[in-house]
């Protein structure tokens, strides 16, 4: 039997609409525990909620060793298994990846925990207290939840930024292994240096308009040290994916005028940068 032109047209339209449909959402393998919520909100604590099921929630490292994770969160909701765990209490001093597992009470092998695709969010996991570790959550190709412990990039925490009468004052966390000078770098070339002193438990420095370089507009990065041994300044608790869009920083003006000489900003990775303004070029353009 031949298809009529009308039937062929309807069949083609059906095939095309099926191709345009989004793929079905991923589903967990049979028997896998399923995540209801997972997050590392403070840089150190894993918050996890699973479907209710018997067993012990644990972490399994790359060597197959299972680490129990005692929770400090009482379980009071029968709809979920909830834990809150201090990941900094895990042993070892090396980078590590841990699969989240549930150890059944009958002695069977641990079951890895499945998670839906992790949502995109304007928040990021801040560096762990102490500055040594960067923790995060990942989803394997099979959809299993994984906790990663990575070495945090080096940096000096900015404790406070404030306008002063003659500039912008920075308060920084103390460091002992870098030269105590504030430097501005453009393409790894030092373009400005400011002295740094101690004020109790913090380092302090004053950025002045006179100490900034003349010339074309340029974006500089701030750090302690020199071009050869340099540690960037960073936002102390960087929990935003784009801190520049949400964090208001002071603007340095020329003394006795309203002309902007420098605009501080945070880069996407949370390090402190600035746009240095060439006032002479601005006056020529005007």
C-alpha positions as protocol buffer text, in pm:
chain_id: "A"
residue {
  index: 1
  type: UNK
  ca { x: 0 y: 0 z: 0 }
}
residue {
  index: 2
  type: UNK
  ca { x: 136 y: 343 z: -96 }
}
residue {
  index: 3
  type: UNK
  ca { x: 120 y: 632 z: 143 }
}
residue {
  index: 4
  type: UNK
  ca { x: -85 y: 925 z: 22 }
}
residue {
  index: 5
  type: UNK
  ca { x: 90 y: 1262 z: -1 }
}
residue {
  index: 6
  type: UNK
  ca { x: -114 y: 1380 z: 297 }
}
residue {
  index: 7
  type: UNK
  ca { x: -10 y: 1079 z: 506 }
}
residue {
  index: 8
  type: UNK
  ca { x: 355 y: 1115 z: 402 }
}
residue {
  index: 9
  type: UNK
  ca { x: 344 y: 1484 z: 498 }
}
residue {
  index: 10
  type: UNK
  ca { x: 192 y: 1404 z: 840 }
}
residue {
  index: 11
  type: UNK
  ca { x: 453 y: 1135 z: 900 }
}
residue {
  index: 12
  type: UNK
  ca { x: 738 y: 1375 z: 810 }
}
residue {
  index: 13
  type: UNK
  ca { x: 599 y: 1642 z: 1042 }
}
residue {
  index: 14
  type: UNK
  ca { x: 574 y: 1386 z: 1325 }
}
residue {
  index: 15
  type: UNK
  ca { x: 934 y: 1276 z: 1271 }
}
residue {
  index: 16
  type: UNK
  ca { x: 1054 y: 1638 z: 1265 }
}
residue {
  index: 17
  type: UNK
  ca { x: 869 y: 1729 z: 1586 }
}
residue {
  index: 18
  type: UNK
  ca { x: 1015 y: 1424 z: 1758 }
}
residue {
  index: 19
  type: UNK
  ca { x: 1365 y: 1532 z: 1654 }
}
residue {
  index: 20
  type: UNK
  ca { x: 1304 y: 1882 z: 1792 }
}
residue {
  index: 21
  type: UNK
  ca { x: 1195 y: 1759 z: 2132 }
}
residue {
  index: 22
  type: UNK
  ca { x: 1453 y: 1795 z: 2410 }
}
residue {
  index: 23
  type: UNK
  ca { x: 1607 y: 1467 z: 2528 }
}
residue {
  index: 24
  type: UNK
  ca { x: 1445 y: 1308 z: 2832 }
}
residue {
  index: 25
  type: UNK
  ca { x: 1601 y: 1399 z: 3166 }
}
residue {
  index: 26
  type: UNK
  ca { x: 1869 y: 1158 z: 3290 }
}
residue {
  index: 27
  type: UNK
  ca { x: 1754 y: 888 z: 3525 }
}
residue {
  index: 28
  type: UNK
  ca { x: 1952 y: 704 z: 3793 }
}
residue {
  index: 29
  type: UNK
  ca { x: 2068 y: 345 z: 3749 }
}
residue {
  index: 30
  type: UNK
  ca { x: 1847 y: 92 z: 3919 }
}
residue {
  index: 31
  type: UNK
  ca { x: 1924 y: 65 z: 4288 }
}
residue {
  index: 32
  type: UNK
  ca { x: 2141 y: 377 z: 4310 }
}
residue {
  index: 33
  type: UNK
  ca { x: 2073 y: 618 z: 4599 }
}
residue {
  index: 34
  type: UNK
  ca { x: 1954 y: 953 z: 4463 }
}
residue {
  index: 35
  type: UNK
  ca { x: 2059 y: 1302 z: 4575 }
}
residue {
  index: 36
  type: UNK
  ca { x: 1788 y: 1547 z: 4677 }
}
residue {
  index: 37
  type: UNK
  ca { x: 2037 y: 1825 z: 4760 }
}
residue {
  index: 38
  type: UNK
  ca { x: 2415 y: 1862 z: 4770 }
}
residue {
  index: 39
  type: UNK
  ca { x: 2623 y: 2170 z: 4842 }
}
residue {
  index: 40
  type: UNK
  ca { x: 2940 y: 2307 z: 5002 }
}
residue {
  index: 41
  type: UNK
  ca { x: 2823 y: 2642 z: 5130 }
}
residue {
  index: 42
  type: UNK
  ca { x: 3101 y: 2760 z: 5359 }
}
residue {
  index: 43
  type: UNK
  ca { x: 3410 y: 2617 z: 5191 }
}
residue {
  index: 44
  type: UNK
  ca { x: 3439 y: 2325 z: 5432 }
}
residue {
  index: 45
  type: UNK
  ca { x: 3104 y: 2157 z: 5508 }
}
residue {
  index: 46
  type: UNK
  ca { x: 2922 y: 1910 z: 5283 }
}
residue {
  index: 47
  type: UNK
  ca { x: 2545 y: 1944 z: 5309 }
}
residue {
  index: 48
  type: UNK
  ca { x: 2377 y: 1636 z: 5164 }
}
residue {
  index: 49
  type: UNK
  ca { x: 2021 y: 1506 z: 5150 }
}
residue {
  index: 50
  type: UNK
  ca { x: 1935 y: 1167 z: 4999 }
}
residue {
  index: 51
  type: UNK
  ca { x: 1621 y: 968 z: 4949 }
}
residue {
  index: 52
  type: UNK
  ca { x: 1537 y: 771 z: 5265 }
}
residue {
  index: 53
  type: UNK
  ca { x: 1718 y: 437 z: 5267 }
}
residue {
  index: 54
  type: UNK
  ca { x: 1905 y: 226 z: 5523 }
}
residue {
  index: 55
  type: UNK
  ca { x: 2281 y: 230 z: 5548 }
}
residue {
  index: 56
  type: UNK
  ca { x: 2571 y: 458 z: 5632 }
}
residue {
  index: 57
  type: UNK
  ca { x: 2658 y: 758 z: 5414 }
}
residue {
  index: 58
  type: UNK
  ca { x: 3033 y: 769 z: 5350 }
}
residue {
  index: 59
  type: UNK
  ca { x: 3308 y: 886 z: 5114 }
}
residue {
  index: 60
  type: UNK
  ca { x: 3527 y: 645 z: 4914 }
}
residue {
  index: 61
  type: UNK
  ca { x: 3866 y: 765 z: 4797 }
}
residue {
  index: 62
  type: UNK
  ca { x: 4053 y: 670 z: 4479 }
}
residue {
  index: 63
  type: UNK
  ca { x: 4226 y: 379 z: 4659 }
}
residue {
  index: 64
  type: UNK
  ca { x: 3888 y: 230 z: 4754 }
}
residue {
  index: 65
  type: UNK
  ca { x: 3914 y: 323 z: 5123 }
}
residue {
  index: 66
  type: UNK
  ca { x: 3574 y: 414 z: 5269 }
}
residue {
  index: 67
  type: UNK
  ca { x: 3573 y: 707 z: 5514 }
}
residue {
  index: 68
  type: UNK
  ca { x: 3278 y: 740 z: 5746 }
}
residue {
  index: 69
  type: UNK
  ca { x: 3149 y: 1096 z: 5771 }
}
residue {
  index: 70
  type: UNK
  ca { x: 2984 y: 1159 z: 6108 }
}
residue {
  index: 71
  type: UNK
  ca { x: 2717 y: 1425 z: 6077 }
}
residue {
  index: 72
  type: UNK
  ca { x: 2652 y: 1709 z: 6318 }
}
residue {
  index: 73
  type: UNK
  ca { x: 2298 y: 1746 z: 6180 }
}
residue {
  index: 74
  type: UNK
  ca { x: 2018 y: 1558 z: 6357 }
}
residue {
  index: 75
  type: UNK
  ca { x: 1799 y: 1357 z: 6121 }
}
residue {
  index: 76
  type: UNK
  ca { x: 1440 y: 1463 z: 6191 }
}
residue {
  index: 77
  type: UNK
  ca { x: 1274 y: 1449 z: 5848 }
}
residue {
  index: 78
  type: UNK
  ca { x: 1158 y: 1098 z: 5750 }
}
residue {
  index: 79
  type: UNK
  ca { x: 1148 y: 1207 z: 5385 }
}
residue {
  index: 80
  type: UNK
  ca { x: 1529 y: 1242 z: 5359 }
}
residue {
  index: 81
  type: UNK
  ca { x: 1862 y: 1118 z: 5491 }
}
residue {
  index: 82
  type: UNK
  ca { x: 2049 y: 1438 z: 5578 }
}
residue {
  index: 83
  type: UNK
  ca { x: 2411 y: 1493 z: 5679 }
}
residue {
  index: 84
  type: UNK
  ca { x: 2635 y: 1792 z: 5737 }
}
residue {
  index: 85
  type: UNK
  ca { x: 3002 y: 1696 z: 5743 }
}
residue {
  index: 86
  type: UNK
  ca { x: 3328 y: 1884 z: 5802 }
}
residue {
  index: 87
  type: UNK
  ca { x: 3539 y: 1785 z: 5501 }
}
residue {
  index: 88
  type: UNK
  ca { x: 3852 y: 1939 z: 5654 }
}
residue {
  index: 89
  type: UNK
  ca { x: 3851 y: 1651 z: 5901 }
}
residue {
  index: 90
  type: UNK
  ca { x: 3933 y: 1402 z: 5624 }
}
residue {
  index: 91
  type: UNK
  ca { x: 4284 y: 1255 z: 5659 }
}
residue {
  index: 92
  type: UNK
  ca { x: 4576 y: 1319 z: 5428 }
}
residue {
  index: 93
  type: UNK
  ca { x: 4761 y: 1617 z: 5286 }
}
residue {
  index: 94
  type: UNK
  ca { x: 4726 y: 1541 z: 4915 }
}
residue {
  index: 95
  type: UNK
  ca { x: 4467 y: 1630 z: 4656 }
}
residue {
  index: 96
  type: UNK
  ca { x: 4192 y: 1372 z: 4652 }
}
residue {
  index: 97
  type: UNK
  ca { x: 3858 y: 1283 z: 4491 }
}
residue {
  index: 98
  type: UNK
  ca { x: 3589 y: 1101 z: 4688 }
}
residue {
  index: 99
  type: UNK
  ca { x: 3283 y: 919 z: 4559 }
}
residue {
  index: 100
  type: UNK
  ca { x: 2978 y: 963 z: 4780 }
}
residue {
  index: 101
  type: UNK
  ca { x: 2851 y: 617 z: 4872 }
}
residue {
  index: 102
  type: UNK
  ca { x: 2596 y: 446 z: 5093 }
}
residue {
  index: 103
  type: UNK
  ca { x: 2721 y: 137 z: 5280 }
}
residue {
  index: 104
  type: UNK
  ca { x: 2427 y: -108 z: 5315 }
}
residue {
  index: 105
  type: UNK
  ca { x: 2363 y: -257 z: 5661 }
}
residue {
  index: 106
  type: UNK
  ca { x: 2379 y: -616 z: 5528 }
}
residue {
  index: 107
  type: UNK
  ca { x: 2749 y: -607 z: 5446 }
}
residue {
  index: 108
  type: UNK
  ca { x: 2712 y: -568 z: 5072 }
}
residue {
  index: 109
  type: UNK
  ca { x: 2943 y: -344 z: 4869 }
}
residue {
  index: 110
  type: UNK
  ca { x: 2890 y: 33 z: 4896 }
}
residue {
  index: 111
  type: UNK
  ca { x: 2654 y: 186 z: 4642 }
}
residue {
  index: 112
  type: UNK
  ca { x: 2760 y: 507 z: 4470 }
}
residue {
  index: 113
  type: UNK
  ca { x: 2518 y: 799 z: 4496 }
}
residue {
  index: 114
  type: UNK
  ca { x: 2359 y: 934 z: 4176 }
}
residue {
  index: 115
  type: UNK
  ca { x: 2287 y: 1305 z: 4127 }
}
residue {
  index: 116
  type: UNK
  ca { x: 2090 y: 1497 z: 3866 }
}
residue {
  index: 117
  type: UNK
  ca { x: 2301 y: 1744 z: 3665 }
}
residue {
  index: 118
  type: UNK
  ca { x: 2444 y: 1997 z: 3908 }
}
residue {
  index: 119
  type: UNK
  ca { x: 2269 y: 2333 z: 3862 }
}
residue {
  index: 120
  type: UNK
  ca { x: 2449 y: 2641 z: 3740 }
}
residue {
  index: 121
  type: UNK
  ca { x: 2449 y: 2907 z: 4005 }
}
residue {
  index: 122
  type: UNK
  ca { x: 2584 y: 3260 z: 4056 }
}
residue {
  index: 123
  type: UNK
  ca { x: 2754 y: 3127 z: 4370 }
}
residue {
  index: 124
  type: UNK
  ca { x: 3088 y: 2948 z: 4396 }
}
residue {
  index: 125
  type: UNK
  ca { x: 3247 y: 2744 z: 4672 }
}
residue {
  index: 126
  type: UNK
  ca { x: 3485 y: 2975 z: 4863 }
}
residue {
  index: 127
  type: UNK
  ca { x: 3835 y: 2866 z: 4957 }
}
residue {
  index: 128
  type: UNK
  ca { x: 3836 y: 2664 z: 5279 }
}
residue {
  index: 129
  type: UNK
  ca { x: 3931 y: 2843 z: 5602 }
}
residue {
  index: 130
  type: UNK
  ca { x: 4308 y: 2850 z: 5634 }
}
residue {
  index: 131
  type: UNK
  ca { x: 4355 y: 2897 z: 5260 }
}
residue {
  index: 132
  type: UNK
  ca { x: 4500 y: 2552 z: 5186 }
}
residue {
  index: 133
  type: UNK
  ca { x: 4211 y: 2375 z: 5013 }
}
residue {
  index: 134
  type: UNK
  ca { x: 3951 y: 2437 z: 4746 }
}
residue {
  index: 135
  type: UNK
  ca { x: 3661 y: 2194 z: 4777 }
}
residue {
  index: 136
  type: UNK
  ca { x: 3394 y: 2137 z: 4516 }
}
residue {
  index: 137
  type: UNK
  ca { x: 3132 y: 1894 z: 4386 }
}
residue {
  index: 138
  type: UNK
  ca { x: 3146 y: 1719 z: 4051 }
}
residue {
  index: 139
  type: UNK
  ca { x: 2931 y: 1476 z: 3854 }
}
residue {
  index: 140
  type: UNK
  ca { x: 3099 y: 1182 z: 3683 }
}
residue {
  index: 141
  type: UNK
  ca { x: 3014 y: 1071 z: 3331 }
}
residue {
  index: 142
  type: UNK
  ca { x: 2790 y: 805 z: 3488 }
}
residue {
  index: 143
  type: UNK
  ca { x: 2610 y: 1072 z: 3692 }
}
residue {
  index: 144
  type: UNK
  ca { x: 2761 y: 986 z: 4030 }
}
residue {
  index: 145
  type: UNK
  ca { x: 2832 y: 1253 z: 4292 }
}
residue {
  index: 146
  type: UNK
  ca { x: 3197 y: 1322 z: 4367 }
}
residue {
  index: 147
  type: UNK
  ca { x: 3365 y: 1551 z: 4624 }
}
residue {
  index: 148
  type: UNK
  ca { x: 3703 y: 1694 z: 4522 }
}
residue {
  index: 149
  type: UNK
  ca { x: 3973 y: 1834 z: 4749 }
}
residue {
  index: 150
  type: UNK
  ca { x: 4215 y: 2050 z: 4549 }
}
residue {
  index: 151
  type: UNK
  ca { x: 4504 y: 2274 z: 4643 }
}
residue {
  index: 152
  type: UNK
  ca { x: 4385 y: 2635 z: 4655 }
}
residue {
  index: 153
  type: UNK
  ca { x: 4571 y: 2891 z: 4446 }
}
residue {
  index: 154
  type: UNK
  ca { x: 4802 y: 3107 z: 4657 }
}
residue {
  index: 155
  type: UNK
  ca { x: 4672 y: 3442 z: 4764 }
}
residue {
  index: 156
  type: UNK
  ca { x: 4663 y: 3706 z: 5037 }
}
residue {
  index: 157
  type: UNK
  ca { x: 4319 y: 3778 z: 5181 }
}
residue {
  index: 158
  type: UNK
  ca { x: 4189 y: 4134 z: 5166 }
}
residue {
  index: 159
  type: UNK
  ca { x: 4048 y: 4201 z: 5513 }
}
residue {
  index: 160
  type: UNK
  ca { x: 3912 y: 4551 z: 5440 }
}
residue {
  index: 161
  type: UNK
  ca { x: 3913 y: 4826 z: 5175 }
}
residue {
  index: 162
  type: UNK
  ca { x: 3833 y: 5181 z: 5285 }
}
residue {
  index: 163
  type: UNK
  ca { x: 3863 y: 5535 z: 5156 }
}
residue {
  index: 164
  type: UNK
  ca { x: 4114 y: 5748 z: 5344 }
}
residue {
  index: 165
  type: UNK
  ca { x: 4177 y: 6121 z: 5328 }
}
residue {
  index: 166
  type: UNK
  ca { x: 4468 y: 6081 z: 5086 }
}
residue {
  index: 167
  type: UNK
  ca { x: 4395 y: 5749 z: 4912 }
}
residue {
  index: 168
  type: UNK
  ca { x: 4252 y: 5399 z: 4952 }
}
residue {
  index: 169
  type: UNK
  ca { x: 4365 y: 5196 z: 5251 }
}
residue {
  index: 170
  type: UNK
  ca { x: 4393 y: 4819 z: 5223 }
}
residue {
  index: 171
  type: UNK
  ca { x: 4402 y: 4587 z: 5524 }
}
residue {
  index: 172
  type: UNK
  ca { x: 4548 y: 4244 z: 5445 }
}
residue {
  index: 173
  type: UNK
  ca { x: 4597 y: 3913 z: 5619 }
}
residue {
  index: 174
  type: UNK
  ca { x: 4958 y: 3878 z: 5742 }
}
residue {
  index: 175
  type: UNK
  ca { x: 5207 y: 3670 z: 5541 }
}
residue {
  index: 176
  type: UNK
  ca { x: 5565 y: 3578 z: 5627 }
}
residue {
  index: 177
  type: UNK
  ca { x: 5716 y: 3435 z: 5308 }
}
residue {
  index: 178
  type: UNK
  ca { x: 5681 y: 3721 z: 5057 }
}
residue {
  index: 179
  type: UNK
  ca { x: 5836 y: 4070 z: 5040 }
}
residue {
  index: 180
  type: UNK
  ca { x: 5615 y: 4318 z: 5220 }
}
residue {
  index: 181
  type: UNK
  ca { x: 5548 y: 4554 z: 4932 }
}
residue {
  index: 182
  type: UNK
  ca { x: 5223 y: 4613 z: 4747 }
}
residue {
  index: 183
  type: UNK
  ca { x: 5283 y: 4594 z: 4373 }
}
residue {
  index: 184
  type: UNK
  ca { x: 5070 y: 4658 z: 4067 }
}
residue {
  index: 185
  type: UNK
  ca { x: 5150 y: 4437 z: 3769 }
}
residue {
  index: 186
  type: UNK
  ca { x: 5062 y: 4472 z: 3401 }
}
residue {
  index: 187
  type: UNK
  ca { x: 5171 y: 4177 z: 3186 }
}
residue {
  index: 188
  type: UNK
  ca { x: 5407 y: 4066 z: 3468 }
}
residue {
  index: 189
  type: UNK
  ca { x: 5579 y: 4407 z: 3476 }
}
residue {
  index: 190
  type: UNK
  ca { x: 5574 y: 4604 z: 3802 }
}
residue {
  index: 191
  type: UNK
  ca { x: 5424 y: 4946 z: 3738 }
}
residue {
  index: 192
  type: UNK
  ca { x: 5376 y: 5072 z: 4097 }
}
residue {
  index: 193
  type: UNK
  ca { x: 5503 y: 4988 z: 4445 }
}
residue {
  index: 194
  type: UNK
  ca { x: 5360 y: 5095 z: 4782 }
}
residue {
  index: 195
  type: UNK
  ca { x: 5510 y: 5027 z: 5126 }
}
residue {
  index: 196
  type: UNK
  ca { x: 5326 y: 4796 z: 5365 }
}
residue {
  index: 197
  type: UNK
  ca { x: 5326 y: 4815 z: 5743 }
}
residue {
  index: 198
  type: UNK
  ca { x: 5176 y: 4618 z: 6031 }
}
residue {
  index: 199
  type: UNK
  ca { x: 4878 y: 4718 z: 6237 }
}
residue {
  index: 200
  type: UNK
  ca { x: 4820 y: 4453 z: 6502 }
}
residue {
  index: 201
  type: UNK
  ca { x: 4721 y: 4130 z: 6327 }
}
residue {
  index: 202
  type: UNK
  ca { x: 4691 y: 4282 z: 5979 }
}
residue {
  index: 203
  type: UNK
  ca { x: 4909 y: 4440 z: 5713 }
}
residue {
  index: 204
  type: UNK
  ca { x: 4810 y: 4786 z: 5592 }
}
residue {
  index: 205
  type: UNK
  ca { x: 4900 y: 4994 z: 5290 }
}
residue {
  index: 206
  type: UNK
  ca { x: 4780 y: 5315 z: 5130 }
}
residue {
  index: 207
  type: UNK
  ca { x: 4729 y: 5346 z: 4754 }
}
residue {
  index: 208
  type: UNK
  ca { x: 4766 y: 5710 z: 4649 }
}
residue {
  index: 209
  type: UNK
  ca { x: 4696 y: 5882 z: 4318 }
}
residue {
  index: 210
  type: UNK
  ca { x: 5050 y: 6020 z: 4301 }
}
residue {
  index: 211
  type: UNK
  ca { x: 5199 y: 5672 z: 4326 }
}
residue {
  index: 212
  type: UNK
  ca { x: 5017 y: 5537 z: 4020 }
}
residue {
  index: 213
  type: UNK
  ca { x: 5185 y: 5526 z: 3678 }
}
residue {
  index: 214
  type: UNK
  ca { x: 5116 y: 5776 z: 3404 }
}
residue {
  index: 215
  type: UNK
  ca { x: 5036 y: 5662 z: 3052 }
}
residue {
  index: 216
  type: UNK
  ca { x: 4759 y: 5482 z: 2868 }
}
residue {
  index: 217
  type: UNK
  ca { x: 4464 y: 5332 z: 3048 }
}
residue {
  index: 218
  type: UNK
  ca { x: 4566 y: 4996 z: 3186 }
}
residue {
  index: 219
  type: UNK
  ca { x: 4430 y: 4709 z: 3389 }
}
residue {
  index: 220
  type: UNK
  ca { x: 4663 y: 4610 z: 3671 }
}
residue {
  index: 221
  type: UNK
  ca { x: 4660 y: 4326 z: 3922 }
}
residue {
  index: 222
  type: UNK
  ca { x: 4745 y: 4381 z: 4287 }
}
residue {
  index: 223
  type: UNK
  ca { x: 4967 y: 4156 z: 4493 }
}
residue {
  index: 224
  type: UNK
  ca { x: 5243 y: 4134 z: 4751 }
}
residue {
  index: 225
  type: UNK
  ca { x: 5599 y: 4074 z: 4638 }
}
residue {
  index: 226
  type: UNK
  ca { x: 5763 y: 4140 z: 4302 }
}
residue {
  index: 227
  type: UNK
  ca { x: 5732 y: 4028 z: 3943 }
}
residue {
  index: 228
  type: UNK
  ca { x: 5947 y: 3722 z: 4025 }
}
residue {
  index: 229
  type: UNK
  ca { x: 5783 y: 3632 z: 4357 }
}
residue {
  index: 230
  type: UNK
  ca { x: 5428 y: 3761 z: 4357 }
}
residue {
  index: 231
  type: UNK
  ca { x: 5117 y: 3655 z: 4549 }
}
residue {
  index: 232
  type: UNK
  ca { x: 4784 y: 3807 z: 4437 }
}
residue {
  index: 233
  type: UNK
  ca { x: 4542 y: 3982 z: 4667 }
}
residue {
  index: 234
  type: UNK
  ca { x: 4205 y: 3810 z: 4678 }
}
residue {
  index: 235
  type: UNK
  ca { x: 3856 y: 3849 z: 4817 }
}
residue {
  index: 236
  type: UNK
  ca { x: 3852 y: 3690 z: 5161 }
}
residue {
  index: 237
  type: UNK
  ca { x: 3532 y: 3484 z: 5113 }
}
residue {
  index: 238
  type: UNK
  ca { x: 3484 y: 3463 z: 4739 }
}
residue {
  index: 239
  type: UNK
  ca { x: 3145 y: 3295 z: 4709 }
}
residue {
  index: 240
  type: UNK
  ca { x: 3033 y: 3476 z: 4392 }
}
residue {
  index: 241
  type: UNK
  ca { x: 3099 y: 3366 z: 4033 }
}
residue {
  index: 242
  type: UNK
  ca { x: 3121 y: 3732 z: 3925 }
}
residue {
  index: 243
  type: UNK
  ca { x: 3210 y: 3942 z: 4231 }
}
residue {
  index: 244
  type: UNK
  ca { x: 3271 y: 4256 z: 4025 }
}
residue {
  index: 245
  type: UNK
  ca { x: 2901 y: 4275 z: 3940 }
}
residue {
  index: 246
  type: UNK
  ca { x: 2790 y: 4259 z: 4303 }
}
residue {
  index: 247
  type: UNK
  ca { x: 3068 y: 4405 z: 4520 }
}
residue {
  index: 248
  type: UNK
  ca { x: 3092 y: 4786 z: 4539 }
}
residue {
  index: 249
  type: UNK
  ca { x: 3452 y: 4904 z: 4574 }
}
residue {
  index: 250
  type: UNK
  ca { x: 3580 y: 5259 z: 4632 }
}
residue {
  index: 251
  type: UNK
  ca { x: 3713 y: 5477 z: 4350 }
}
residue {
  index: 252
  type: UNK
  ca { x: 4039 y: 5668 z: 4391 }
}
residue {
  index: 253
  type: UNK
  ca { x: 4012 y: 6031 z: 4283 }
}
residue {
  index: 254
  type: UNK
  ca { x: 4273 y: 6299 z: 4227 }
}
residue {
  index: 255
  type: UNK
  ca { x: 4308 y: 6513 z: 4542 }
}
residue {
  index: 256
  type: UNK
  ca { x: 4106 y: 6833 z: 4511 }
}
residue {
  index: 257
  type: UNK
  ca { x: 3896 y: 6708 z: 4218 }
}
residue {
  index: 258
  type: UNK
  ca { x: 3637 y: 6451 z: 4120 }
}
residue {
  index: 259
  type: UNK
  ca { x: 3852 y: 6297 z: 3845 }
}
residue {
  index: 260
  type: UNK
  ca { x: 3876 y: 5921 z: 3874 }
}
residue {
  index: 261
  type: UNK
  ca { x: 4237 y: 5801 z: 3890 }
}
residue {
  index: 262
  type: UNK
  ca { x: 4176 y: 5434 z: 3964 }
}
residue {
  index: 263
  type: UNK
  ca { x: 3873 y: 5204 z: 3976 }
}
residue {
  index: 264
  type: UNK
  ca { x: 3915 y: 4891 z: 4187 }
}
residue {
  index: 265
  type: UNK
  ca { x: 3744 y: 4571 z: 4074 }
}
residue {
  index: 266
  type: UNK
  ca { x: 3744 y: 4200 z: 4151 }
}
residue {
  index: 267
  type: UNK
  ca { x: 3833 y: 3964 z: 3868 }
}
residue {
  index: 268
  type: UNK
  ca { x: 3611 y: 3657 z: 3812 }
}
residue {
  index: 269
  type: UNK
  ca { x: 3854 y: 3444 z: 4014 }
}
residue {
  index: 270
  type: UNK
  ca { x: 3821 y: 3682 z: 4311 }
}
residue {
  index: 271
  type: UNK
  ca { x: 4164 y: 3846 z: 4280 }
}
residue {
  index: 272
  type: UNK
  ca { x: 4190 y: 4223 z: 4320 }
}
residue {
  index: 273
  type: UNK
  ca { x: 4253 y: 4430 z: 4006 }
}
residue {
  index: 274
  type: UNK
  ca { x: 4210 y: 4793 z: 3903 }
}
residue {
  index: 275
  type: UNK
  ca { x: 4169 y: 5013 z: 3600 }
}
residue {
  index: 276
  type: UNK
  ca { x: 4425 y: 5295 z: 3611 }
}
residue {
  index: 277
  type: UNK
  ca { x: 4294 y: 5600 z: 3423 }
}
residue {
  index: 278
  type: UNK
  ca { x: 4517 y: 5817 z: 3204 }
}
residue {
  index: 279
  type: UNK
  ca { x: 4385 y: 6166 z: 3284 }
}
residue {
  index: 280
  type: UNK
  ca { x: 4600 y: 6340 z: 3022 }
}
residue {
  index: 281
  type: UNK
  ca { x: 4453 y: 6127 z: 2745 }
}
residue {
  index: 282
  type: UNK
  ca { x: 4102 y: 6189 z: 2877 }
}
residue {
  index: 283
  type: UNK
  ca { x: 4161 y: 6565 z: 2868 }
}
residue {
  index: 284
  type: UNK
  ca { x: 4287 y: 6547 z: 2508 }
}
residue {
  index: 285
  type: UNK
  ca { x: 3979 y: 6350 z: 2404 }
}
residue {
  index: 286
  type: UNK
  ca { x: 3756 y: 6608 z: 2573 }
}
